[in-house]
Amino acid sequence: MSKLCLVLQRSINEPSFSERALRFAGQAVRAGHELNCVFFYRQSVDHARNNLNANGKALQQQWQSFSQQHQVPLIVCHTVAERLDINDFAEGFEDSGLTALVAAMAEADRTLQF
């Protein structure tokens, strides 16, 4: 099976993109594919905020559960997070730079963006 890297770019305030990515990730894992990371870039870094509204918090918890269940790292672009004044990440989200994304893409057979 394939090794995949997912990149999210849309804000958690546009939940359809995140929900679609989460559904895809679940289906991919069930089909036997491996996800080496989910990288939150551009506006999607807000998935890692601690102070989300109820809808955002529910979606964030789904990502956290997925990550724990399938051992998939949730990586947040720290440069974008700094620009958006996000300094304190929710549990399960780790900050890193584009170097981590490039490394994950190099290891993956495919990279998919949502």
NORDA-V740956 format. One record per backbone hydrogen bond with DSSP energy under -1.0 kcal/mol. CO is the residue of the C=O (numbers start at 1). NH is the residue of the N-H. E is the energy in kcal/mol with one decimal. If there is no record, write none. Layout:
co=(CO CO)
nh=(NH NH)
e=(E E)
This chain:
co=(2 3 3 4 5 6 7 8 11 14 15 16 17 18 19 20 21 22 23 24 25 26 27 28 29 34 37 38 39 40 41 42 43 44 45 46 48 53 54 55 56 57 58 59 60 61 62 63 64 65 66 67 67 73 74 75 76 77 78 79 80 81 82 90 94 96 97 97 98 99 100 101 102 103 104 110 112)
nh=(34 109 110 36 112 39 114 41 14 17 19 20 21 22 23 24 25 26 27 28 29 30 31 33 32 4 6 75 8 77 44 45 46 47 48 49 90 57 58 59 60 61 62 63 64 65 66 67 68 69 70 71 72 38 94 40 96 81 82 83 84 86 85 93 76 78 100 101 102 103 104 105 106 107 108 5 7)
e=(-2.5 -2.8 -1.5 -2.8 -2.7 -3.1 -2.8 -2.8 -1.9 -1.4 -3.1 -2.0 -2.1 -2.6 -2.5 -2.5 -2.7 -2.3 -2.5 -2.8 -2.3 -2.3 -1.7 -2.6 -1.6 -3.7 -2.2 -2.8 -2.8 -2.3 -1.9 -1.5 -1.6 -2.3 -1.9 -1.3 -2.6 -3.0 -2.1 -1.8 -2.7 -2.5 -1.5 -1.9 -2.4 -2.6 -2.5 -2.6 -2.4 -2.9 -2.4 -1.1 -1.3 -2.4 -2.7 -3.5 -2.6 -2.2 -2.3 -1.8 -1.9 -3.4 -1.4 -1.8 -3.2 -3.1 -1.1 -1.0 -2.8 -2.4 -2.4 -2.8 -2.3 -1.6 -1.3 -1.9 -2.8)
